[in-house]
Amino acid sequence: MHDDTGVWDQIKGNWKQLKGKVREKWGLLTDDDLEHIAGHKDRLVGKIQERYGEAKWEASQIENELRGLSRSDANRPVDRPEDRR
């Protein structure tokens, strides 16, 4: 088993930015759910399993999805005024 502490620290740190993407991915999560989750792995996994059913989403799947969402944020090009010329 690998240590995922760094990944979840990053998710917690970027939670405000990731909340919208998490909401798009798992639309059954409410705003209250997202506020309660606040980037905590156990809370997120629990809420997703509660809303969608345990068999559908395993913790490792959720973590992989979040990594993808997190990476897509990091890889998004910065819109710079000088590029618009």
PDB file of N, CA, C and O in Angstrom, chain B, residues numbered from 101:
ATOM      1  N   MET B 101       0.847  -1.186   0.000  1.00  0.00           N
ATOM      2  CA  MET B 101       0.000   0.000   0.000  1.00  0.00           C
ATOM      3  C   MET B 101       0.886   1.242   0.000  1.00  0.00           C
ATOM      4  O   MET B 101       1.862   1.304   0.748  1.00  0.00           O
ATOM      5  N   HIS B 102       0.558   2.226  -0.828  1.00  0.00           N
ATOM      6  CA  HIS B 102       1.377   3.421  -0.928  1.00  0.00           C
ATOM      7  C   HIS B 102       0.866   4.498   0.018  1.00  0.00           C
ATOM      8  O   HIS B 102      -0.284   4.474   0.458  1.00  0.00           O
ATOM      9  N   ASP B 103       1.734   5.425   0.312  1.00  0.00           N
ATOM     10  CA  ASP B 103       1.378   6.543   1.181  1.00  0.00           C
ATOM     11  C   ASP B 103       0.740   7.632   0.338  1.00  0.00           C
ATOM     12  O   ASP B 103       1.383   8.204  -0.542  1.00  0.00           O
ATOM     13  N   ASP B 104      -0.532   7.916   0.611  1.00  0.00           N
ATOM     14  CA  ASP B 104      -1.242   8.911  -0.187  1.00  0.00           C
ATOM     15  C   ASP B 104      -1.423  10.228   0.569  1.00  0.00           C
ATOM     16  O   ASP B 104      -2.228  11.069   0.169  1.00  0.00           O
ATOM     17  N   THR B 105      -0.681  10.407   1.648  1.00  0.00           N
ATOM     18  CA  THR B 105      -0.811  11.614   2.458  1.00  0.00           C
ATOM     19  C   THR B 105      -0.545  12.865   1.638  1.00  0.00           C
ATOM     20  O   THR B 105      -1.281  13.845   1.759  1.00  0.00           O
ATOM     21  N   GLY B 106       0.484  12.854   0.811  1.00  0.00           N
ATOM     22  CA  GLY B 106       0.824  14.022  -0.003  1.00  0.00           C
ATOM     23  C   GLY B 106      -0.280  14.393  -0.970  1.00  0.00           C
ATOM     24  O   GLY B 106      -0.571  15.572  -1.172  1.00  0.00           O
ATOM     25  N   VAL B 107      -0.895  13.383  -1.567  1.00  0.00           N
ATOM     26  CA  VAL B 107      -1.982  13.618  -2.511  1.00  0.00           C
ATOM     27  C   VAL B 107      -3.153  14.290  -1.796  1.00  0.00           C
ATOM     28  O   VAL B 107      -3.717  15.262  -2.299  1.00  0.00           O
ATOM     29  N   TRP B 108      -3.512  13.778  -0.638  1.00  0.00           N
ATOM     30  CA  TRP B 108      -4.669  14.327   0.080  1.00  0.00           C
ATOM     31  C   TRP B 108      -4.353  15.677   0.704  1.00  0.00           C
ATOM     32  O   TRP B 108      -5.252  16.499   0.875  1.00  0.00           O
ATOM     33  N   ASP B 109      -3.103  15.920   1.046  1.00  0.00           N
ATOM     34  CA  ASP B 109      -2.724  17.264   1.508  1.00  0.00           C
ATOM     35  C   ASP B 109      -2.922  18.265   0.378  1.00  0.00           C
ATOM     36  O   ASP B 109      -3.400  19.377   0.599  1.00  0.00           O
ATOM     37  N   GLN B 110      -2.553  17.863  -0.831  1.00  0.00           N
ATOM     38  CA  GLN B 110      -2.718  18.729  -1.998  1.00  0.00           C
ATOM     39  C   GLN B 110      -4.202  18.956  -2.279  1.00  0.00           C
ATOM     40  O   GLN B 110      -4.613  20.074  -2.589  1.00  0.00           O
ATOM     41  N   ILE B 111      -4.995  17.910  -2.172  1.00  0.00           N
ATOM     42  CA  ILE B 111      -6.438  18.034  -2.408  1.00  0.00           C
ATOM     43  C   ILE B 111      -7.065  18.972  -1.382  1.00  0.00           C
ATOM     44  O   ILE B 111      -7.883  19.823  -1.730  1.00  0.00           O
ATOM     45  N   LYS B 112      -6.682  18.815  -0.120  1.00  0.00           N
ATOM     46  CA  LYS B 112      -7.192  19.720   0.922  1.00  0.00           C
ATOM     47  C   LYS B 112      -6.815  21.163   0.615  1.00  0.00           C
ATOM     48  O   LYS B 112      -7.635  22.070   0.754  1.00  0.00           O
ATOM     49  N   GLY B 113      -5.578  21.369   0.201  1.00  0.00           N
ATOM     50  CA  GLY B 113      -5.090  22.712  -0.094  1.00  0.00           C
ATOM     51  C   GLY B 113      -5.794  23.357  -1.275  1.00  0.00           C
ATOM     52  O   GLY B 113      -5.921  24.580  -1.335  1.00  0.00           O
ATOM     53  N   ASN B 114      -6.253  22.533  -2.219  1.00  0.00           N
ATOM     54  CA  ASN B 114      -6.914  23.038  -3.423  1.00  0.00           C
ATOM     55  C   ASN B 114      -8.417  22.785  -3.408  1.00  0.00           C
ATOM     56  O   ASN B 114      -9.070  22.856  -4.449  1.00  0.00           O
ATOM     57  N   TRP B 115      -8.965  22.492  -2.234  1.00  0.00           N
ATOM     58  CA  TRP B 115     -10.360  22.063  -2.155  1.00  0.00           C
ATOM     59  C   TRP B 115     -11.328  23.087  -2.749  1.00  0.00           C
ATOM     60  O   TRP B 115     -12.282  22.713  -3.431  1.00  0.00           O
ATOM     61  N   LYS B 116     -11.089  24.366  -2.498  1.00  0.00           N
ATOM     62  CA  LYS B 116     -12.010  25.384  -3.030  1.00  0.00           C
ATOM     63  C   LYS B 116     -12.070  25.317  -4.550  1.00  0.00           C
ATOM     64  O   LYS B 116     -13.143  25.458  -5.136  1.00  0.00           O
ATOM     65  N   GLN B 117     -10.920  25.102  -5.192  1.00  0.00           N
ATOM     66  CA  GLN B 117     -10.881  25.011  -6.641  1.00  0.00           C
ATOM     67  C   GLN B 117     -11.472  23.691  -7.138  1.00  0.00           C
ATOM     68  O   GLN B 117     -12.102  23.652  -8.194  1.00  0.00           O
ATOM     69  N   LEU B 118     -11.271  22.619  -6.385  1.00  0.00           N
ATOM     70  CA  LEU B 118     -11.722  21.297  -6.812  1.00  0.00           C
ATOM     71  C   LEU B 118     -13.205  21.050  -6.556  1.00  0.00           C
ATOM     72  O   LEU B 118     -13.805  20.180  -7.187  1.00  0.00           O
ATOM     73  N   LYS B 119     -13.804  21.809  -5.632  1.00  0.00           N
ATOM     74  CA  LYS B 119     -15.205  21.557  -5.278  1.00  0.00           C
ATOM     75  C   LYS B 119     -16.121  21.554  -6.495  1.00  0.00           C
ATOM     76  O   LYS B 119     -16.989  20.687  -6.607  1.00  0.00           O
ATOM     77  N   GLY B 120     -15.950  22.484  -7.388  1.00  0.00           N
ATOM     78  CA  GLY B 120     -16.795  22.546  -8.578  1.00  0.00           C
ATOM     79  C   GLY B 120     -16.653  21.313  -9.449  1.00  0.00           C
ATOM     80  O   GLY B 120     -17.641  20.786  -9.959  1.00  0.00           O
ATOM     81  N   LYS B 121     -15.427  20.858  -9.617  1.00  0.00           N
ATOM     82  CA  LYS B 121     -15.182  19.661 -10.425  1.00  0.00           C
ATOM     83  C   LYS B 121     -15.735  18.416  -9.740  1.00  0.00           C
ATOM     84  O   LYS B 121     -16.271  17.521 -10.395  1.00  0.00           O
ATOM     85  N   VAL B 122     -15.600  18.367  -8.415  1.00  0.00           N
ATOM     86  CA  VAL B 122     -16.146  17.238  -7.655  1.00  0.00           C
ATOM     87  C   VAL B 122     -17.667  17.233  -7.806  1.00  0.00           C
ATOM     88  O   VAL B 122     -18.273  16.176  -7.983  1.00  0.00           O
ATOM     89  N   ARG B 123     -18.273  18.398  -7.737  1.00  0.00           N
ATOM     90  CA  ARG B 123     -19.729  18.518  -7.874  1.00  0.00           C
ATOM     91  C   ARG B 123     -20.174  18.081  -9.267  1.00  0.00           C
ATOM     92  O   ARG B 123     -21.208  17.427  -9.407  1.00  0.00           O
ATOM     93  N   GLU B 124     -19.392  18.440 -10.316  1.00  0.00           N
ATOM     94  CA  GLU B 124     -19.717  17.996 -11.678  1.00  0.00           C
ATOM     95  C   GLU B 124     -19.616  16.479 -11.796  1.00  0.00           C
ATOM     96  O   GLU B 124     -20.468  15.838 -12.410  1.00  0.00           O
ATOM     97  N   LYS B 125     -18.573  15.915 -11.208  1.00  0.00           N
ATOM     98  CA  LYS B 125     -18.328  14.471 -11.307  1.00  0.00           C
ATOM     99  C   LYS B 125     -19.361  13.679 -10.512  1.00  0.00           C
ATOM    100  O   LYS B 125     -19.891  12.680 -10.997  1.00  0.00           O
ATOM    101  N   TRP B 126     -19.643  14.125  -9.299  1.00  0.00           N
ATOM    102  CA  TRP B 126     -20.572  13.440  -8.410  1.00  0.00           C
ATOM    103  C   TRP B 126     -21.707  14.397  -8.057  1.00  0.00           C
ATOM    104  O   TRP B 126     -21.744  14.957  -6.961  1.00  0.00           O
ATOM    105  N   GLY B 127     -22.629  14.575  -8.994  1.00  0.00           N
ATOM    106  CA  GLY B 127     -23.692  15.560  -8.888  1.00  0.00           C
ATOM    107  C   GLY B 127     -24.677  15.348  -7.758  1.00  0.00           C
ATOM    108  O   GLY B 127     -25.421  16.267  -7.415  1.00  0.00           O
ATOM    109  N   LEU B 128     -24.703  14.171  -7.174  1.00  0.00           N
ATOM    110  CA  LEU B 128     -25.615  13.932  -6.056  1.00  0.00           C
ATOM    111  C   LEU B 128     -25.106  14.529  -4.749  1.00  0.00           C
ATOM    112  O   LEU B 128     -25.847  14.598  -3.769  1.00  0.00           O
ATOM    113  N   LEU B 129     -23.847  14.960  -4.728  1.00  0.00           N
ATOM    114  CA  LEU B 129     -23.315  15.598  -3.523  1.00  0.00           C
ATOM    115  C   LEU B 129     -23.878  17.017  -3.427  1.00  0.00           C
ATOM    116  O   LEU B 129     -23.900  17.760  -4.408  1.00  0.00           O
ATOM    117  N   THR B 130     -24.325  17.367  -2.243  1.00  0.00           N
ATOM    118  CA  THR B 130     -24.895  18.697  -2.031  1.00  0.00           C
ATOM    119  C   THR B 130     -23.795  19.685  -1.642  1.00  0.00           C
ATOM    120  O   THR B 130     -22.667  19.297  -1.339  1.00  0.00           O
ATOM    121  N   ASP B 131     -24.154  20.973  -1.658  1.00  0.00           N
ATOM    122  CA  ASP B 131     -23.210  21.992  -1.195  1.00  0.00           C
ATOM    123  C   ASP B 131     -22.834  21.741   0.266  1.00  0.00           C
ATOM    124  O   ASP B 131     -21.678  21.921   0.649  1.00  0.00           O
ATOM    125  N   ASP B 132     -23.796  21.329   1.072  1.00  0.00           N
ATOM    126  CA  ASP B 132     -23.509  21.001   2.471  1.00  0.00           C
ATOM    127  C   ASP B 132     -22.531  19.833   2.579  1.00  0.00           C
ATOM    128  O   ASP B 132     -21.629  19.843   3.416  1.00  0.00           O
ATOM    129  N   ASP B 133     -22.719  18.825   1.721  1.00  0.00           N
ATOM    130  CA  ASP B 133     -21.787  17.689   1.697  1.00  0.00           C
ATOM    131  C   ASP B 133     -20.373  18.176   1.405  1.00  0.00           C
ATOM    132  O   ASP B 133     -19.420  17.795   2.085  1.00  0.00           O
ATOM    133  N   LEU B 134     -20.251  19.023   0.383  1.00  0.00           N
ATOM    134  CA  LEU B 134     -18.928  19.503  -0.026  1.00  0.00           C
ATOM    135  C   LEU B 134     -18.274  20.339   1.064  1.00  0.00           C
ATOM    136  O   LEU B 134     -17.063  20.254   1.266  1.00  0.00           O
ATOM    137  N   GLU B 135     -19.058  21.142   1.764  1.00  0.00           N
ATOM    138  CA  GLU B 135     -18.513  21.927   2.883  1.00  0.00           C
ATOM    139  C   GLU B 135     -18.046  21.007   3.999  1.00  0.00           C
ATOM    140  O   GLU B 135     -16.995  21.236   4.599  1.00  0.00           O
ATOM    141  N   HIS B 136     -18.822  19.969   4.278  1.00  0.00           N
ATOM    142  CA  HIS B 136     -18.463  19.012   5.333  1.00  0.00           C
ATOM    143  C   HIS B 136     -17.216  18.209   4.950  1.00  0.00           C
ATOM    144  O   HIS B 136     -16.367  17.940   5.800  1.00  0.00           O
ATOM    145  N   ILE B 137     -17.108  17.833   3.695  1.00  0.00           N
ATOM    146  CA  ILE B 137     -15.983  17.014   3.217  1.00  0.00           C
ATOM    147  C   ILE B 137     -14.674  17.777   3.349  1.00  0.00           C
ATOM    148  O   ILE B 137     -13.692  17.243   3.866  1.00  0.00           O
ATOM    149  N   ALA B 138     -14.654  19.013   2.889  1.00  0.00           N
ATOM    150  CA  ALA B 138     -13.495  19.915   3.022  1.00  0.00           C
ATOM    151  C   ALA B 138     -12.158  19.263   2.670  1.00  0.00           C
ATOM    152  O   ALA B 138     -11.137  19.562   3.290  1.00  0.00           O
ATOM    153  N   GLY B 139     -12.164  18.371   1.672  1.00  0.00           N
ATOM    154  CA  GLY B 139     -10.922  17.753   1.215  1.00  0.00           C
ATOM    155  C   GLY B 139     -10.462  16.557   2.026  1.00  0.00           C
ATOM    156  O   GLY B 139      -9.356  16.062   1.813  1.00  0.00           O
ATOM    157  N   HIS B 140     -11.291  16.076   2.960  1.00  0.00           N
ATOM    158  CA  HIS B 140     -10.919  14.920   3.782  1.00  0.00           C
ATOM    159  C   HIS B 140     -11.313  13.631   3.069  1.00  0.00           C
ATOM    160  O   HIS B 140     -12.466  13.452   2.679  1.00  0.00           O
ATOM    161  N   LYS B 141     -10.351  12.748   2.906  1.00  0.00           N
ATOM    162  CA  LYS B 141     -10.545  11.504   2.168  1.00  0.00           C
ATOM    163  C   LYS B 141     -11.693  10.671   2.730  1.00  0.00           C
ATOM    164  O   LYS B 141     -12.584  10.261   1.986  1.00  0.00           O
ATOM    165  N   ASP B 142     -11.677  10.422   4.025  1.00  0.00           N
ATOM    166  CA  ASP B 142     -12.690   9.547   4.605  1.00  0.00           C
ATOM    167  C   ASP B 142     -14.095  10.123   4.457  1.00  0.00           C
ATOM    168  O   ASP B 142     -15.054   9.384   4.232  1.00  0.00           O
ATOM    169  N   ARG B 143     -14.214  11.434   4.584  1.00  0.00           N
ATOM    170  CA  ARG B 143     -15.521  12.082   4.433  1.00  0.00           C
ATOM    171  C   ARG B 143     -16.010  11.999   2.989  1.00  0.00           C
ATOM    172  O   ARG B 143     -17.181  11.720   2.736  1.00  0.00           O
ATOM    173  N   LEU B 144     -15.103  12.244   2.049  1.00  0.00           N
ATOM    174  CA  LEU B 144     -15.474  12.202   0.638  1.00  0.00           C
ATOM    175  C   LEU B 144     -15.898  10.799   0.227  1.00  0.00           C
ATOM    176  O   LEU B 144     -16.948  10.618  -0.388  1.00  0.00           O
ATOM    177  N   VAL B 145     -15.090   9.821   0.564  1.00  0.00           N
ATOM    178  CA  VAL B 145     -15.407   8.432   0.217  1.00  0.00           C
ATOM    179  C   VAL B 145     -16.741   8.036   0.840  1.00  0.00           C
ATOM    180  O   VAL B 145     -17.581   7.428   0.176  1.00  0.00           O
ATOM    181  N   GLY B 146     -16.940   8.377   2.109  1.00  0.00           N
ATOM    182  CA  GLY B 146     -18.185   8.035   2.800  1.00  0.00           C
ATOM    183  C   GLY B 146     -19.406   8.650   2.138  1.00  0.00           C
ATOM    184  O   GLY B 146     -20.416   7.973   1.948  1.00  0.00           O
ATOM    185  N   LYS B 147     -19.322   9.928   1.785  1.00  0.00           N
ATOM    186  CA  LYS B 147     -20.469  10.609   1.169  1.00  0.00           C
ATOM    187  C   LYS B 147     -20.763  10.061  -0.224  1.00  0.00           C
ATOM    188  O   LYS B 147     -21.925   9.881  -0.588  1.00  0.00           O
ATOM    189  N   ILE B 148     -19.723   9.796  -1.000  1.00  0.00           N
ATOM    190  CA  ILE B 148     -19.941   9.246  -2.343  1.00  0.00           C
ATOM    191  C   ILE B 148     -20.567   7.863  -2.242  1.00  0.00           C
ATOM    192  O   ILE B 148     -21.498   7.542  -2.981  1.00  0.00           O
ATOM    193  N   GLN B 149     -20.059   7.045  -1.330  1.00  0.00           N
ATOM    194  CA  GLN B 149     -20.624   5.712  -1.162  1.00  0.00           C
ATOM    195  C   GLN B 149     -22.064   5.790  -0.658  1.00  0.00           C
ATOM    196  O   GLN B 149     -22.910   4.994  -1.066  1.00  0.00           O
ATOM    197  N   GLU B 150     -22.339   6.739   0.218  1.00  0.00           N
ATOM    198  CA  GLU B 150     -23.692   6.925   0.746  1.00  0.00           C
ATOM    199  C   GLU B 150     -24.660   7.324  -0.373  1.00  0.00           C
ATOM    200  O   GLU B 150     -25.766   6.791  -0.460  1.00  0.00           O
ATOM    201  N   ARG B 151     -24.244   8.252  -1.219  1.00  0.00           N
ATOM    202  CA  ARG B 151     -25.118   8.773  -2.279  1.00  0.00           C
ATOM    203  C   ARG B 151     -25.261   7.812  -3.466  1.00  0.00           C
ATOM    204  O   ARG B 151     -26.333   7.713  -4.063  1.00  0.00           O
ATOM    205  N   TYR B 152     -24.179   7.110  -3.803  1.00  0.00           N
ATOM    206  CA  TYR B 152     -24.174   6.289  -5.017  1.00  0.00           C
ATOM    207  C   TYR B 152     -24.206   4.786  -4.761  1.00  0.00           C
ATOM    208  O   TYR B 152     -24.431   4.010  -5.690  1.00  0.00           O
ATOM    209  N   GLY B 153     -23.989   4.374  -3.551  1.00  0.00           N
ATOM    210  CA  GLY B 153     -23.959   2.944  -3.245  1.00  0.00           C
ATOM    211  C   GLY B 153     -22.534   2.433  -3.185  1.00  0.00           C
ATOM    212  O   GLY B 153     -21.705   2.749  -4.039  1.00  0.00           O
ATOM    213  N   GLU B 154     -22.268   1.650  -2.176  1.00  0.00           N
ATOM    214  CA  GLU B 154     -20.907   1.179  -1.918  1.00  0.00           C
ATOM    215  C   GLU B 154     -20.291   0.435  -3.089  1.00  0.00           C
ATOM    216  O   GLU B 154     -19.105   0.600  -3.373  1.00  0.00           O
ATOM    217  N   ALA B 155     -21.084  -0.384  -3.771  1.00  0.00           N
ATOM    218  CA  ALA B 155     -20.531  -1.213  -4.839  1.00  0.00           C
ATOM    219  C   ALA B 155     -20.027  -0.367  -6.009  1.00  0.00           C
ATOM    220  O   ALA B 155     -19.093  -0.768  -6.703  1.00  0.00           O
ATOM    221  N   LYS B 156     -20.630   0.784  -6.228  1.00  0.00           N
ATOM    222  CA  LYS B 156     -20.270   1.578  -7.399  1.00  0.00           C
ATOM    223  C   LYS B 156     -18.924   2.286  -7.247  1.00  0.00           C
ATOM    224  O   LYS B 156     -18.139   2.327  -8.194  1.00  0.00           O
ATOM    225  N   TRP B 157     -18.653   2.836  -6.083  1.00  0.00           N
ATOM    226  CA  TRP B 157     -17.438   3.632  -5.905  1.00  0.00           C
ATOM    227  C   TRP B 157     -16.608   3.098  -4.750  1.00  0.00           C
ATOM    228  O   TRP B 157     -17.049   3.105  -3.601  1.00  0.00           O
ATOM    229  N   GLU B 158     -15.419   2.641  -5.057  1.00  0.00           N
ATOM    230  CA  GLU B 158     -14.456   2.225  -4.049  1.00  0.00           C
ATOM    231  C   GLU B 158     -13.506   3.380  -3.770  1.00  0.00           C
ATOM    232  O   GLU B 158     -13.335   4.260  -4.615  1.00  0.00           O
ATOM    233  N   ALA B 159     -12.901   3.386  -2.622  1.00  0.00           N
ATOM    234  CA  ALA B 159     -12.001   4.474  -2.228  1.00  0.00           C
ATOM    235  C   ALA B 159     -10.896   4.700  -3.256  1.00  0.00           C
ATOM    236  O   ALA B 159     -10.571   5.847  -3.564  1.00  0.00           O
ATOM    237  N   SER B 160     -10.319   3.638  -3.785  1.00  0.00           N
ATOM    238  CA  SER B 160      -9.222   3.788  -4.746  1.00  0.00           C
ATOM    239  C   SER B 160      -9.710   4.430  -6.047  1.00  0.00           C
ATOM    240  O   SER B 160      -8.980   5.207  -6.663  1.00  0.00           O
ATOM    241  N   GLN B 161     -10.939   4.111  -6.469  1.00  0.00           N
ATOM    242  CA  GLN B 161     -11.495   4.730  -7.671  1.00  0.00           C
ATOM    243  C   GLN B 161     -11.679   6.229  -7.453  1.00  0.00           C
ATOM    244  O   GLN B 161     -11.354   7.036  -8.324  1.00  0.00           O
ATOM    245  N   ILE B 162     -12.197   6.590  -6.295  1.00  0.00           N
ATOM    246  CA  ILE B 162     -12.431   7.996  -5.966  1.00  0.00           C
ATOM    247  C   ILE B 162     -11.109   8.749  -5.961  1.00  0.00           C
ATOM    248  O   ILE B 162     -11.012   9.850  -6.502  1.00  0.00           O
ATOM    249  N   GLU B 163     -10.095   8.153  -5.349  1.00  0.00           N
ATOM    250  CA  GLU B 163      -8.778   8.780  -5.297  1.00  0.00           C
ATOM    251  C   GLU B 163      -8.219   8.989  -6.709  1.00  0.00           C
ATOM    252  O   GLU B 163      -7.667  10.050  -7.003  1.00  0.00           O
ATOM    253  N   ASN B 164      -8.356   7.997  -7.572  1.00  0.00           N
ATOM    254  CA  ASN B 164      -7.872   8.125  -8.947  1.00  0.00           C
ATOM    255  C   ASN B 164      -8.616   9.224  -9.702  1.00  0.00           C
ATOM    256  O   ASN B 164      -8.008   9.986 -10.453  1.00  0.00           O
ATOM    257  N   GLU B 165      -9.918   9.306  -9.505  1.00  0.00           N
ATOM    258  CA  GLU B 165     -10.706  10.362 -10.145  1.00  0.00           C
ATOM    259  C   GLU B 165     -10.236  11.739  -9.677  1.00  0.00           C
ATOM    260  O   GLU B 165     -10.084  12.657 -10.484  1.00  0.00           O
ATOM    261  N   LEU B 166     -10.009  11.876  -8.380  1.00  0.00           N
ATOM    262  CA  LEU B 166      -9.565  13.158  -7.833  1.00  0.00           C
ATOM    263  C   LEU B 166      -8.189  13.535  -8.345  1.00  0.00           C
ATOM    264  O   LEU B 166      -7.927  14.705  -8.622  1.00  0.00           O
ATOM    265  N   ARG B 167      -7.318  12.563  -8.472  1.00  0.00           N
ATOM    266  CA  ARG B 167      -5.996  12.848  -9.035  1.00  0.00           C
ATOM    267  C   ARG B 167      -6.135  13.416 -10.444  1.00  0.00           C
ATOM    268  O   ARG B 167      -5.452  14.372 -10.810  1.00  0.00           O
ATOM    269  N   GLY B 168      -7.024  12.819 -11.226  1.00  0.00           N
ATOM    270  CA  GLY B 168      -7.258  13.307 -12.580  1.00  0.00           C
ATOM    271  C   GLY B 168      -7.811  14.717 -12.581  1.00  0.00           C
ATOM    272  O   GLY B 168      -7.382  15.554 -13.375  1.00  0.00           O
ATOM    273  N   LEU B 169      -8.767  14.988 -11.694  1.00  0.00           N
ATOM    274  CA  LEU B 169      -9.337  16.338 -11.603  1.00  0.00           C
ATOM    275  C   LEU B 169      -8.269  17.329 -11.173  1.00  0.00           C
ATOM    276  O   LEU B 169      -8.200  18.446 -11.687  1.00  0.00           O
ATOM    277  N   SER B 170      -7.444  16.917 -10.235  1.00  0.00           N
ATOM    278  CA  SER B 170      -6.386  17.775  -9.716  1.00  0.00           C
ATOM    279  C   SER B 170      -5.362  18.083 -10.806  1.00  0.00           C
ATOM    280  O   SER B 170      -4.925  19.225 -10.951  1.00  0.00           O
ATOM    281  N   ARG B 171      -4.986  17.071 -11.564  1.00  0.00           N
ATOM    282  CA  ARG B 171      -4.015  17.253 -12.643  1.00  0.00           C
ATOM    283  C   ARG B 171      -4.564  18.160 -13.727  1.00  0.00           C
ATOM    284  O   ARG B 171      -3.836  18.996 -14.262  1.00  0.00           O
ATOM    285  N   SER B 172      -5.830  18.008 -14.058  1.00  0.00           N
ATOM    286  CA  SER B 172      -6.395  18.826 -15.129  1.00  0.00           C
ATOM    287  C   SER B 172      -6.375  20.297 -14.729  1.00  0.00           C
ATOM    288  O   SER B 172      -6.246  21.166 -15.591  1.00  0.00           O
ATOM    289  N   ASP B 173      -6.499  20.586 -13.446  1.00  0.00           N
ATOM    290  CA  ASP B 173      -6.381  21.958 -12.952  1.00  0.00           C
ATOM    291  C   ASP B 173      -4.949  22.453 -13.116  1.00  0.00           C
ATOM    292  O   ASP B 173      -4.720  23.583 -13.549  1.00  0.00           O
ATOM    293  N   ALA B 174      -3.991  21.604 -12.769  1.00  0.00           N
ATOM    294  CA  ALA B 174      -2.582  21.999 -12.822  1.00  0.00           C
ATOM    295  C   ALA B 174      -2.102  22.174 -14.259  1.00  0.00           C
ATOM    296  O   ALA B 174      -1.211  22.980 -14.531  1.00  0.00           O
ATOM    297  N   ASN B 175      -2.695  21.417 -15.173  1.00  0.00           N
ATOM    298  CA  ASN B 175      -2.246  21.461 -16.567  1.00  0.00           C
ATOM    299  C   ASN B 175      -3.000  22.472 -17.411  1.00  0.00           C
ATOM    300  O   ASN B 175      -2.695  22.638 -18.592  1.00  0.00           O
ATOM    301  N   ARG B 176      -3.979  23.151 -16.829  1.00  0.00           N
ATOM    302  CA  ARG B 176      -4.752  24.129 -17.580  1.00  0.00           C
ATOM    303  C   ARG B 176      -3.854  25.308 -17.936  1.00  0.00           C
ATOM    304  O   ARG B 176      -3.171  25.853 -17.069  1.00  0.00           O
ATOM    305  N   PRO B 177      -3.852  25.700 -19.203  1.00  0.00           N
ATOM    306  CA  PRO B 177      -3.006  26.837 -19.580  1.00  0.00           C
ATOM    307  C   PRO B 177      -3.491  28.120 -18.927  1.00  0.00           C
ATOM    308  O   PRO B 177      -4.689  28.332 -18.742  1.00  0.00           O
ATOM    309  N   VAL B 178      -2.561  28.945 -18.593  1.00  0.00           N
ATOM    310  CA  VAL B 178      -2.877  30.233 -17.985  1.00  0.00           C
ATOM    311  C   VAL B 178      -3.250  31.194 -19.099  1.00  0.00           C
ATOM    312  O   VAL B 178      -2.533  31.320 -20.092  1.00  0.00           O
ATOM    313  N   ASP B 179      -4.375  31.870 -18.929  1.00  0.00           N
ATOM    314  CA  ASP B 179      -4.817  32.849 -19.921  1.00  0.00           C
ATOM    315  C   ASP B 179      -4.090  34.155 -19.643  1.00  0.00           C
ATOM    316  O   ASP B 179      -4.393  34.856 -18.677  1.00  0.00           O
ATOM    317  N   ARG B 180      -3.126  34.473 -20.503  1.00  0.00           N
ATOM    318  CA  ARG B 180      -2.323  35.692 -20.305  1.00  0.00           C
ATOM    319  C   ARG B 180      -2.697  36.699 -21.378  1.00  0.00           C
ATOM    320  O   ARG B 180      -2.850  36.332 -22.543  1.00  0.00           O
ATOM    321  N   PRO B 181      -2.844  37.950 -21.007  1.00  0.00           N
ATOM    322  CA  PRO B 181      -3.195  38.990 -21.977  1.00  0.00           C
ATOM    323  C   PRO B 181      -2.242  39.047 -23.169  1.00  0.00           C
ATOM    324  O   PRO B 181      -2.680  39.282 -24.295  1.00  0.00           O
ATOM    325  N   GLU B 182      -0.957  38.839 -22.942  1.00  0.00           N
ATOM    326  CA  GLU B 182       0.003  38.944 -24.046  1.00  0.00           C
ATOM    327  C   GLU B 182      -0.183  37.836 -25.091  1.00  0.00           C
ATOM    328  O   GLU B 182       0.269  37.972 -26.228  1.00  0.00           O
ATOM    329  N   ASP B 183      -0.850  36.736 -24.704  1.00  0.00           N
ATOM    330  CA  ASP B 183      -1.111  35.651 -25.655  1.00  0.00           C
ATOM    331  C   ASP B 183      -2.274  35.968 -26.593  1.00  0.00           C
ATOM    332  O   ASP B 183      -2.462  35.281 -27.597  1.00  0.00           O
ATOM    333  N   ARG B 184      -3.045  36.989 -26.282  1.00  0.00           N
ATOM    334  CA  ARG B 184      -4.235  37.315 -27.074  1.00  0.00           C
ATOM    335  C   ARG B 184      -3.933  38.233 -28.256  1.00  0.00           C
ATOM    336  O   ARG B 184      -4.839  38.555 -29.024  1.00  0.00           O
ATOM    337  N   ARG B 185      -2.715  38.648 -28.414  1.00  0.00           N
ATOM    338  CA  ARG B 185      -2.348  39.570 -29.509  1.00  0.00           C
ATOM    339  C   ARG B 185      -2.337  38.897 -30.849  1.00  0.00           C
ATOM    340  O   ARG B 185      -2.050  39.539 -31.860  1.00  0.00           O
TER     341      ARG B 185
END
